[in-house]
């Protein structure tokens, strides 16, 4: 308390005494005990009010010793048990956590981790039952807990991470990490399929690519046999050579899509050598084979070389059949998947009228014979204001087109297309693949454009003589293939039946035991707006036991989701249903009896040594725990710091002071009232 505060308190005493004396004793003839009591109450009330205004603060200074934190983090995943290192890992933890010298020097923090990071009080909380290993979580949490501090970390682990970012570069380089490598570091022969990359979908009677990443550990050269099978049929088989200097391989395989529907495949690697762990030698994957067979109606009132060129390009895909018709020959429009309307005129009115209800995806090709006034009446995606003058339009490829993947096949070098001269305006929902120019002057008008609006897809080629493009492509590449693939992608976009559905559900076909099993869904109203008031439920049925479990899907950002963790390995069917509209989606998935933690035969010693080197620490093994303790104790960078902690507190809390003032004033009023002094 400073001098000015003390002087104010003394002055307050005099002011309170003076006021109470003036009221009860100055010029007063009575010196009774009641007057003395009332003067004391008045003194206390006024002094309390003045004390409330002054609010005197008392400072207390104490010295606090702050020790350097020492996080001891132990891997709680099941891979520690599989490597038969659970006993040694626990012993190392107990020895470090109970060491009295370390306790004197450091503030020991005990943690365990698997897929999550948790603090622990003792070794009884370590059970080695974690189904995932995420060392990246350790780095994030340690940095967050001990922010802006310099400290060492002891990491007791096998170094085999199954989820999260690469942990080597996640730890703070200024804080040393001492990995305690548990598990047998002896190198055993092991072949492993690390990862399989494959598209979820493929087209029937095509071939689809599969990319397989394989890894080898061992001390001698070995020849492995790799195969991909479906049921009892082997679809691909080949030999791969590994050696101590060649420990990984990537295979790219093309598989035939001979059957439609969901197809399940198994990739497997093996050798004549005996392996300690064969759990990681095979992996399953699934592909949905889609039947893209489509009927295309090419409708025109004129004869033109473009018609033959378009037909030949489309039919290079054996799944496509083109029928050339005149508008008055169209009887059953519904049997076609795509309409190609070549240079529409008023003769096409019955075709457009019929398609208003059928909503068949359409490719419109314009040219010198097109009736643009009629075309403006029949569609709303592009507005035409054309003259009778003819013009040649060159193509410019726009790389930011994103409705589907396509390459620039040399469009800028193709001959110009011929169309009427005028102004062409594309609406907001139109994506332009090729823009046009006239004699190398940009027009900013579309030449080839696509639209996808509420499930109805359209394409517009604004110029005739595309047959010259196909011929030029052959001249440049000695093959029609590139041009035909381009046309096939256009038809594929239009032939897709991916109309906008009200209920869209996303899920995988396979999940590994212990993986996060999450299914997400979106429900859209009639205006195709996400309905946040939707009520979605899911019924999951075990195909073998017929047991049914029901869950509600919870609202998330732009979707609904449900977590199905805890289901046992097996095959399941499920149905997601929206209760207000009864819209539903049914499918299936399989939980594989695959424990990702069992795929390791050794600790990742090299990676843990790299982590230690990156942070200027040292890697140890369990029989070197005493060396680790000695290293920590002898490191002079980790010293306790004494801080002078000053705590400032008021003499009396303001709310208690208000209560006392109220009591004193009330007592004074009551005594005066009782004795008739009011």
Secondary structure, 3 states (H helix, E strand, C coil): CCHHHHHHHHHHHHHHHHHHHHHHCCCCCCCCHHHHHHHHHHHHHHHHHHHHHHCCEEEEEEEEEECEEEEEEEECECHHHHCCCHHHHHHHHHHHHHCHHHHHHEEEEEEEECCCEEECCCHHHCCCCECCCCHHHHHHHHHHHCCCCCCEEEEEECCCCCCCCCHHHCCCCCCCEEEEECCCCCCCCEEEEEEEEECCEEECCCEEEEEEEEEEECCCCEEEEEEEEECCEEEEEEEEEEECCECEEEEEEEEECCCCEEEEEEEEEECCCCCCCCCCCEEEEEEEEECCCEEEEEEECCCCHHHHHHHHHHHCCCCEEEEEECHHHCCCHHHCCEEEEECCCHHHHHHHHHHHHHCCEEEEEECCCCCHHHHHHHCCCEEEEEEEEEEEEEEEECCCCCCCCCCCCCHHHCCCEEEEEEEEEECCCEEEEEEEEECCEEEEEEEEEEEEECCEEEEEEECECHHHHHHHHHHHHCCCHHHHHHHHHHHHHHHCCCCCCCEEEECCCEEECCCCCEEEEEEECCCCCECCCCCEEEEEEECCCCCEEEEECEEECCEEEEECCCCCCEEEEEEEEECCCCCEEEEEEEEECCCHHHHCCCCCHHHHHHHHHHCCCCCEEHHHHHHHHHHHHHCCCCCCEEEEEEEEEECCCHHHHHHHHHHHHHHHHHHHHHCCCC
